[in-house]
Amino acid sequence: MPTKVNLPPDLVVEKEAVRTAPPPMYRVLLLNDDYTPMDYVVHVLQKFFAKGEEDAMRIMLQVHHEGKGVCGVYPHDIAASRIAQVSQHARARQHPLQCVMEPESD
C-alpha cells in the first residue's frame, strides 16, 4: 500500500524536460543494372517512395547515369521495410533491381 506523504502547500515540484536524440537516418538507394527497365524503376519510385513523375524520372536517370540514386532518407526500420518491399516486388516480376541503405552522413 502506498505511503501518503504530506507536502507543504507552497511546494513547487518541477519536472526536468528530457530530450531524446533523433534516430539515426539512412539513405535508401536504388542501384543500376543492365536489365531492369527504366519505366519499372519509375514505377517503383512512385509506388514505394511516393515520388511524383518528374522526381521519379530524375532519380531513375541518376541511377542510370551515375550507378545509384537516392530514393529517400528514413529511420532504420522504415528504410529496411522499404528495401524489403522493393526487393520482393522486383523479384516477383523477375527484375534484378537492387535497393540498399547506407547511413546518412552529416
C-alpha positions as CSV (number, residue, x, y, z in Angstrom):
1,M,0.0,0.0,0.0
2,P,1.4,3.4,-1.0
3,T,2.6,5.7,1.8
4,K,0.9,9.0,2.0
5,V,3.3,12.0,2.2
6,N,2.2,15.3,3.5
7,L,3.9,18.0,1.5
8,P,3.8,21.7,2.3
9,P,1.1,23.5,0.2
10,D,3.7,26.1,-1.2
11,L,6.0,23.4,-2.5
12,V,6.5,23.5,-6.3
13,V,7.8,20.4,-8.0
14,E,9.4,21.0,-11.3
15,K,10.0,18.2,-13.8
16,E,13.1,18.4,-15.8
17,A,12.5,18.1,-19.5
18,V,14.1,15.0,-21.1
19,R,15.3,15.4,-24.6
20,T,15.7,12.3,-26.8
21,A,18.1,12.3,-29.7
22,P,16.5,11.8,-33.1
23,P,17.0,8.4,-34.6
24,P,19.9,7.8,-36.9
25,M,18.8,8.2,-40.5
26,Y,19.6,6.1,-43.6
27,R,19.6,6.8,-47.3
28,V,17.7,4.3,-49.4
29,L,19.4,3.8,-52.8
30,L,18.5,2.1,-56.0
31,L,21.4,0.6,-57.9
32,N,21.8,0.4,-61.6
33,D,21.8,-2.8,-63.5
34,D,21.7,-3.7,-67.2
35,Y,18.4,-5.5,-67.2
36,T,15.7,-3.6,-65.2
37,P,13.6,-1.4,-67.5
38,M,13.7,2.3,-66.8
39,D,9.9,2.5,-66.7
40,Y,9.8,-0.1,-64.0
41,V,12.3,1.9,-61.9
42,V,10.0,5.0,-62.3
43,H,7.1,2.8,-61.2
44,V,9.0,1.6,-58.1
45,L,9.9,5.2,-57.1
46,Q,6.2,6.3,-57.4
47,K,4.7,3.2,-55.7
48,F,7.1,2.7,-52.7
49,F,8.6,6.2,-52.3
50,A,5.7,8.4,-53.2
51,K,7.6,10.3,-55.8
52,G,5.9,12.3,-58.5
53,E,6.5,11.5,-62.1
54,E,9.1,14.3,-62.5
55,D,11.1,13.3,-59.4
56,A,10.8,9.6,-60.3
57,M,12.2,10.3,-63.8
58,R,15.1,12.4,-62.4
59,I,16.1,9.8,-59.8
60,M,15.8,7.0,-62.5
61,L,18.1,8.9,-64.8
62,Q,20.5,9.4,-61.9
63,V,20.5,5.7,-61.2
64,H,21.1,5.1,-65.0
65,H,23.9,7.6,-65.4
66,E,25.6,7.6,-62.0
67,G,25.0,4.0,-61.0
68,K,22.8,4.8,-58.0
69,G,20.1,7.2,-56.9
70,V,18.7,8.3,-53.5
71,C,15.0,7.4,-53.1
72,G,14.7,8.9,-49.6
73,V,16.1,9.2,-46.1
74,Y,14.4,7.3,-43.3
75,P,15.0,5.8,-39.8
76,H,16.5,2.3,-40.0
77,D,13.2,0.3,-39.6
78,I,11.4,2.2,-42.3
79,A,14.4,2.1,-44.6
80,A,14.6,-1.7,-44.1
81,S,10.9,-2.1,-44.7
82,R,11.0,-0.1,-48.0
83,I,14.0,-2.2,-49.2
84,A,12.2,-5.4,-48.4
85,Q,9.1,-4.2,-50.3
86,V,11.0,-3.1,-53.3
87,S,13.1,-6.3,-53.4
88,Q,10.0,-8.6,-53.1
89,H,8.2,-6.6,-55.8
90,A,11.1,-6.7,-58.2
91,R,11.8,-10.4,-57.7
92,A,8.2,-11.3,-58.3
93,R,8.5,-9.6,-61.6
94,Q,11.9,-11.1,-62.4
95,H,13.8,-7.9,-62.3
96,P,17.3,-7.8,-60.7
97,L,16.8,-4.3,-59.2
98,Q,18.8,-3.8,-56.1
99,C,17.8,-1.5,-53.3
100,V,20.2,-0.8,-50.4
101,M,20.6,1.6,-47.5
102,E,23.6,3.5,-46.1
103,P,24.0,5.7,-43.1
104,E,23.3,9.3,-43.8
105,S,26.4,11.4,-43.5
106,D,26.1,14.8,-41.9
